[in-house]
Amino acid sequence: MQFYDEVKITVESGKWWNGIASGRRAPNIPHWWPNGGDGWRGGAIILCASKDEDTLLEYKYKKSFKADNGEDGRTKDQYGADADNLTLIVPVETIIKDTDTGKILHHFTRDGEKWTALEWGVWGKGNIHFKDAITQYPTMFLLWEPGQKSEITLELQLLGDVWLIWNPSVGKSSLINCVSATKAKVADYPFTTLVPNLGSIVVWDFRFNMVDIPGIIKGASEGKGLGNDFLRHVLKSRVFAMVMDMARYEEWIDETFELFDEMRYYIEDKFLADVNEYHFAFEQEKENWINNSDLIAFNVYVNDEIFLSKKIIFTLNKYDLISDEEVKEEYIKQLVAKFATYLSDRQFDQISEHLIRDNIFVTSAGTMQWVNEWKLHLASLLQHLPKQKMPEIEAFHSEIEDEEYDMITDITEIEKPRLIEHDYLEEITSKYINVFLIQNAEICRLTFIIPRWNDEAELRFWKQMQQKWFIDLLEQEWLRKWDVLKIKSYYAGYDDRYVVY
């Protein structure tokens, strides 16, 4: 199956439909009574995580999803029928973002978890609800609240125990084919791998996952090559297996540590943009496991606490193309020296030469030489490593703050000429009229559910405005009788509405 890890979709909840005003008459009964039923609810948009899904390919071609609408109310006390909710299935570890702001809305972490992307609105009420001791025969009813519409981004976060990362054409796909049943495409040109390859590996009774991503080149954190699309996944791994091509002479050694810088730049931009105190470190970690070997850890500290920690092993691949022990030893020696220089240039603490050598492995995917030993080492390492909590993307994500605005804004100079031009106001009588913009979601809702030209409904609208203290707020801003209120619409596809105060 083709891998697909990020998609933008548009979702729209179903509309609740209108209530109606109707009266029922019966033979020999002089008075009728109200019997208009409610319009009933439209469907909501619900996202559900499933462990059986591992890609967002389903959303590649269909980008728009709309739940069904409800039905209008009917006469004879009959309500309209409900519409079913629309459920969209996504893989576990999918992140939902607001496309416009980039703000994280939800992060799925377990199978069966549900999250409502768009709720249904307020249903339309029939006139059977408005009979009281004073109004025996009401003619008022309420309209439906418009359905909500939004564009969201689905981003799948891959979870893997070992990630094969480095430059293009170093043999990452060949290695994952050697140790798993994955059939990744292999060719002798760069960027043969365009999407990640996921492989499941079993060593005795222990199972772990390995992921091969497209080659990362210098400048990937700035969008060069394909690496920028997949760097966000790399941080979900437990072990970085840095795969290098021994057949490229000394050139691969010069490029070796550029990728560390790309990951540093990406982490700084993605997670640490708003963090004041942080630092990176390559450290030696003592582990009492196989042969009492120590590990190289790439750690990120935030406020002196570890935010992210990844273990590193170096894999020198394509030994079959040189087949020379002396050359191999010389390459390892140069790699150790270059690593020491890299740490010194960036003012990191030095790591012992012995430790670096202990974490260098030579393989040949073409002939399977030393591949099994490499696989066994990874399995032993993962068995003894504690389960790490994956970095929470929300922890240091730069949240988009809600825009601050005044609830009531005088827009007379801008709006009055337009209202006069469109005959909403008469120029002669508008001399003392002001126009105000009202930005409040609750006032917007009250305005949209009131039917036009219904006196009872308008009286109810202003009564609710008084009960919710909105009238007092308006009068504190010196609004006067006959001023015009422009009610900002909070519903996608619906224009602002004008109300005379």
C-alpha positions in Angstrom: 0.0 0.0 0.0 1.3 3.5 -0.8 2.2 5.5 2.2 0.5 8.8 2.7 1.2 10.8 5.9 -0.3 14.3 5.6 -3.5 15.6 4.0 -5.8 18.6 4.2 -9.5 18.0 4.2 -12.7 20.1 4.6 -15.3 18.9 7.0 -18.9 20.2 7.4 -21.4 19.1 9.9 -25.1 18.6 8.9 -27.7 21.3 9.4 -30.4 21.2 12.1 -33.5 22.1 10.3 -36.3 24.5 11.0 -39.2 24.2 13.4 -42.5 25.3 12.0 -45.6 27.2 13.2 -48.8 25.4 12.6 -52.2 25.1 14.3 -54.5 22.1 14.7 -58.2 22.3 14.4 -60.8 19.7 15.3 -64.5 19.4 14.6 -66.7 21.2 17.0 -63.8 22.9 18.8 -63.8 26.6 18.4 -60.1 27.3 19.2 -57.0 25.7 17.5 -53.9 24.9 19.4 -50.2 24.9 18.3 -48.8 21.7 16.9 -45.7 22.7 14.9 -42.8 20.2 15.6 -39.1 20.7 15.8 -36.6 20.4 13.0 -34.1 17.8 14.2 -30.4 17.5 14.3 -27.9 17.1 11.5 -24.9 14.8 11.7 -21.7 15.7 13.5 -18.2 15.0 12.2 -16.4 12.5 14.4 -12.8 11.2 13.9 -11.9 7.7 15.3 -8.4 6.2 15.7 -7.9 2.6 14.6 -4.8 0.4 15.0 -5.7 -1.4 11.8 -5.0 1.8 9.7 -1.4 2.8 9.0 -1.8 5.4 6.2 -4.0 8.4 5.3 -4.2 7.3 1.7 -8.0 7.1 1.9 -8.1 10.9 2.1 -5.7 11.5 -0.8 -8.5 11.9 -3.5 -11.6 12.7 -1.5 -10.9 15.9 0.3 -14.4 17.1 1.4 -16.7 15.4 3.9 -20.2 16.5 4.8 -22.6 15.0 7.3 -26.2 14.6 6.4 -28.7 17.3 7.3 -31.7 16.8 9.6 -35.3 17.2 8.6 -37.8 20.0 9.1 -40.4 19.8 11.8 -43.9 18.8 10.7 -47.5 19.5 11.7 -49.4 17.3 14.2 -46.6 17.5 16.8 -44.2 15.6 14.6 -40.5 16.2 14.8 -38.1 15.8 11.9 -35.8 12.8 11.7 -32.2 12.8 12.9 -29.3 12.4 10.6 -26.5 10.0 11.3 -23.1 11.3 12.4 -20.2 10.9 9.9 -17.2 9.0 11.3 -13.8 9.2 9.7 -11.2 6.6 10.5 -7.6 7.6 11.0 -4.5 5.7 12.2 -3.4 5.9 15.8 -0.8 8.7 16.3 -2.6 11.0 13.9 -2.4 14.7 14.8 -5.3 17.0 13.9 -4.4 20.7 13.2 -6.3 23.8 12.2 -5.1 24.4 8.7 -5.3 28.2 8.9 -3.5 28.7 12.2 -1.4 25.5 12.6 -2.8 25.0 16.1 -2.9 21.4 17.3 -6.5 20.4 17.9 -6.1 16.8 19.0 -3.6 14.0 19.1 -4.8 10.4 18.8 -2.8 8.1 21.1 -4.8 4.9 21.5 -7.0 2.5 19.5 -10.7 3.4 19.5 -10.2 7.0 20.7 -12.8 9.4 19.3 -12.8 13.1 18.9 -15.6 15.3 17.6 -14.3 17.7 14.9 -17.6 19.6 14.4 -20.6 19.5 16.6 -24.2 19.8 15.5 -25.8 23.2 16.1 -29.0 24.3 17.8 -32.1 22.7 16.3 -35.1 24.7 15.0 -38.0 24.7 17.4 -41.7 24.5 16.5 -44.4 26.7 18.0 -45.5 23.9 20.4 -42.7 25.1 22.8 -43.9 28.7 23.1 -47.4 28.3 24.4 -47.8 29.8 27.9 -50.5 31.3 30.1 -50.3 34.6 28.2 -49.7 33.4 24.6 -52.1 30.5 24.0 -51.7 30.5 20.2 -48.1 31.4 19.4 -47.0 32.0 15.8 -43.3 32.1 16.4 -40.8 29.3 15.7 -37.0 29.1 15.6 -34.8 28.4 12.6 -31.9 25.9 12.5 -28.4 26.9 13.4 -26.2 26.7 10.3 -23.9 23.7 10.0 -20.2 24.3 10.8 -17.5 24.1 8.2 -13.7 23.9 8.7 -10.5 22.9 7.0 -8.2 20.6 9.1 -4.9 18.9 8.5 -4.3 15.3 9.3 -0.7 14.5 10.0 0.4 10.9 10.8 3.2 10.5 13.2 5.2 7.3 12.5 6.3 5.2 15.5 9.4 3.0 14.9 12.0 1.5 17.1 14.9 1.9 14.6 15.1 4.5 11.9 17.5 4.1 9.0 18.6 7.7 8.1 21.3 9.4 6.1 22.0 10.5 2.6 20.4 9.1 -0.5 21.7 5.9 -2.1 23.6 4.5 0.9 21.7 1.2 1.0 19.0 1.9 3.6 16.3 0.2 1.5 18.6 -2.8 0.8 19.2 -3.2 4.5 15.5 -3.2 5.5 14.8 -5.7 2.7 17.5 -8.0 4.2 16.1 -8.1 7.7 12.4 -8.0 7.1 9.8 -9.0 4.6 9.6 -5.5 3.2 10.0 -5.2 -0.6 11.4 -1.6 -0.8 12.3 -0.4 -4.2 16.1 -0.5 -4.8 18.0 1.3 -7.7 21.3 3.0 -8.4 20.1 6.6 -8.4 19.3 9.1 -5.6 15.9 9.4 -4.0 14.7 5.9 -5.1 12.8 5.9 -1.8 10.1 8.5 -2.1 7.9 7.3 0.8 8.9 5.6 4.1 9.3 1.8 4.1 8.1 0.1 7.3 9.4 -3.3 8.3 8.6 -5.6 11.2 11.6 -7.7 12.4 11.4 -10.8 14.7 14.5 -12.0 16.6 13.6 -15.1 18.6 10.5 -14.0 20.5 11.2 -10.3 20.3 9.7 -8.1 17.6 10.6 -4.6 16.7 9.9 -2.1 13.9 12.3 -0.5 11.5 11.6 2.4 9.2 13.6 3.5 6.1 12.9 7.1 5.1 14.0 9.0 1.9 17.5 10.3 2.0 18.2 13.5 3.8 20.6 16.0 2.3 22.1 19.2 3.5 19.4 21.9 3.7 16.6 19.4 4.4 15.4 21.5 7.4 14.9 24.4 4.9 12.9 22.2 2.5 15.6 20.9 0.2 15.2 17.3 -1.1 12.6 15.1 0.5 13.9 15.1 4.0 11.9 18.1 5.2 8.7 16.1 4.8 10.0 13.3 7.0 12.2 14.9 9.6 9.1 15.3 11.8 8.8 11.5 12.0 12.4 10.9 12.9 11.9 12.2 16.4 9.5 9.3 17.1 12.2 6.6 17.0 14.1 5.1 19.8 17.4 4.4 17.9 19.0 6.3 15.1 20.8 3.9 12.8 23.0 6.2 10.7 23.6 4.3 7.4 26.7 5.3 5.4 28.1 4.3 2.0 31.7 3.0 2.3 32.1 2.9 -1.5 32.1 6.7 -1.9 35.7 7.0 -0.7 36.3 9.8 1.8 33.3 11.9 0.6 30.8 10.2 2.8 32.9 11.0 5.9 32.8 14.7 5.1 29.0 14.6 4.8 28.5 12.4 7.8 27.7 15.0 10.5 25.8 17.5 8.3 22.7 15.5 9.1 23.1 16.0 12.8 23.0 19.8 12.1 19.9 19.4 10.0 18.1 17.6 12.8 19.2 20.2 15.3 17.9 23.0 13.1 14.6 21.2 12.6 14.1 20.5 16.3 14.9 24.2 17.1 12.4 25.4 14.6 9.7 22.8 15.3 9.8 22.6 19.1 12.0 25.2 20.7 11.1 28.4 18.9 9.5 29.8 22.1 11.8 28.2 24.6 14.4 30.4 26.3 16.7 27.8 27.8 17.7 24.7 25.9 20.8 22.9 24.7 21.9 19.9 22.7 24.4 17.3 23.8 26.1 14.1 22.6 26.7 12.0 25.8 28.0 8.7 26.9 25.4 6.6 28.7 26.3 3.6 30.8 24.1 0.5 30.1 24.5 -2.8 31.9 23.6 -5.0 29.0 25.3 -7.1 26.3 29.1 -7.0 26.9 28.6 -4.0 29.3 28.8 -1.7 26.3 28.1 2.0 26.6 25.8 3.9 24.3 26.0 7.2 22.4 23.0 9.4 23.2 21.8 12.5 21.3 20.0 14.5 24.0 18.0 17.7 24.0 17.6 19.5 27.3 14.9 22.0 28.1 15.3 23.9 31.4 18.0 21.3 32.4 15.6 18.4 31.9 15.8 15.9 29.1 13.1 16.6 26.5 14.3 14.2 23.9 16.9 11.4 23.9 17.9 9.1 21.0 20.5 6.4 20.9 22.9 6.4 17.9 24.7 3.6 16.1 26.8 4.0 12.9 26.3 1.5 10.1 29.0 1.4 7.4 27.3 -0.3 4.5 28.4 -1.7 1.1 31.6 -3.3 2.4 31.4 -5.8 -0.5 32.3 -2.9 -2.9 35.7 -2.4 -1.2 36.4 -5.8 0.5 39.6 -4.5 2.1 40.2 -4.7 5.9 42.9 -2.1 5.8 40.6 0.4 4.0 37.8 -0.4 6.4 40.0 0.3 9.5 41.2 3.5 7.9 37.6 4.6 7.3 36.6 3.8 10.9 39.6 5.8 12.1 38.7 8.8 10.0 35.1 8.6 11.1 36.1 8.7 14.8 38.4 11.6 14.1 35.7 13.6 12.2 33.3 13.0 15.0 35.7 14.4 17.6 36.3 17.4 15.4 32.5 17.9 15.0 32.0 17.8 18.8 34.8 20.3 19.3 33.7 22.7 16.7 30.2 22.9 18.2 31.5 23.0 21.8 30.0 19.6 22.8 31.7 17.4 25.3 34.1 14.8 23.8 33.2 11.1 23.6 35.9 8.5 24.0 37.3 6.9 20.8 36.6 3.5 22.3 32.9 4.3 22.8 32.6 5.5 19.2 34.2 2.4 17.9 31.9 0.2 20.0 28.9 1.7 18.2 30.2 1.4 14.6 29.0 -1.6 12.6 30.1 -2.7 9.1 27.5 -4.4 6.9 27.0 -5.5 3.3 23.4 -5.6 2.3 24.4 -7.0 -1.1 26.1 -10.1 0.3 24.4 -10.2 3.7 27.8 -10.1 5.4 27.5 -9.1 9.1 23.8 -8.1 8.6 22.6 -10.8 11.0 25.1 -9.6 13.7 23.8 -6.0 13.2 20.2 -7.2 13.5 21.0 -9.1 16.7 22.7 -6.1 18.2 19.7 -3.9 17.5 17.4 -6.5 19.1 19.5 -6.7 22.2 19.8 -3.0 22.4 16.0 -2.4 22.2 15.3 -5.2 24.7 17.4 -3.5 27.3 16.4 0.1 26.6 13.5 1.3 28.7 10.3 2.3 26.9 10.6 6.0 26.3 7.8 8.4 26.3 7.6 9.9 22.9 8.0 13.7 22.8 4.7 15.4 23.2 4.4 17.8 20.2 2.0 19.9 22.2 4.5 20.5 24.9 6.6 23.2 23.2 4.4 23.9 20.3 4.0 27.6 19.6 0.3 28.1 20.3 -1.6 30.6 18.2 -3.3 32.9 20.7 -6.8 34.0 20.0 -7.0 37.3 18.4 -8.0 40.1 20.8 -10.7 42.4 19.7 -13.4 44.6 21.2 -16.9 43.2 21.3 -18.4 46.5 20.1 -16.6 48.6 17.5 -17.8 51.9 16.0 -17.7 51.4 12.2 -20.0 54.3 11.2 -17.6 56.0 8.8 -17.0 52.8 6.9 -20.5 51.3 6.9 -23.0 54.1 6.8 -22.2 55.2 3.2 -22.6 51.6 2.0 -25.9 51.2 3.8 -27.2 54.4 2.3 -26.0 53.3 -1.2 -27.9 50.0 -0.9 -31.0 51.7 0.4 -30.8 50.1 3.9 -30.8 53.6 5.4 -32.3 56.8 4.1 -29.8 59.6 3.9 -32.1 62.2 5.5 -33.0 60.1 8.5 -29.6 58.6 9.0 -27.9 61.8 10.2 -27.9 60.7 13.8 -27.6 57.0 13.3 -24.4 55.1 14.1 -23.3 51.7 13.0 -21.5 49.3 15.3 -19.8 45.9 14.6 -20.8 43.3 17.2 -18.3 40.4 17.5 -19.8 37.8 19.8 -20.6 34.1 19.0 -23.6 34.0 21.3 -25.2 37.1 19.8 -24.5 35.7 16.3 -26.3 32.5 17.2 -29.3 34.3 18.6 -29.5 36.4 15.4 -29.3 33.5 13.0 -32.1 31.4 14.6 -34.7 34.2 14.6 -37.1 34.1 11.6 -37.4 37.5 9.8 -40.7 39.5 10.0 -42.0 37.6 13.0 -42.9 40.0 15.8 -43.1 37.3 18.5 -39.7 36.0 17.5 -38.1 39.4 17.6 -39.5 40.1 21.0 -38.0 36.9 22.2 -34.7 37.8 20.7 -34.5 41.1 22.6 -35.7 39.5 25.8 -32.9 37.0 25.6 -30.4 39.8 24.8 -31.6 41.5 28.0 -31.4 38.3 30.1 -27.8 37.6 29.0 -26.8 41.2 29.9 -26.0 42.1 26.3 -28.4 45.1 26.3 -26.5 46.6 29.3 -23.2 46.2 27.5 -24.6 47.9 24.4 -26.0 50.8 26.3 -22.7 51.3 28.2 -21.2 52.0 24.7 -23.8 54.8 24.2 -25.8 52.9 21.6 -29.1 54.7 20.9 -32.5 53.7 19.5 -32.4 53.1 15.7 -28.6 52.5 15.7 -27.6 49.7 13.3 -25.8 46.6 14.6 -23.7 44.6 12.2 -23.5 41.1 13.7 -20.4 39.3 12.7 -21.1 35.8 11.3 -19.3 32.9 12.8 -20.6 30.4 10.2 -18.6 29.6 7.1 -20.5 30.6 4.0 -22.9 32.9 5.7 -22.7 36.7 5.5 -22.8 39.1 8.5 -26.3 40.3 9.4 -27.7 43.8 10.2 -30.1 44.5 13.1 -31.7 47.8 14.0 -31.3 48.5 17.7 
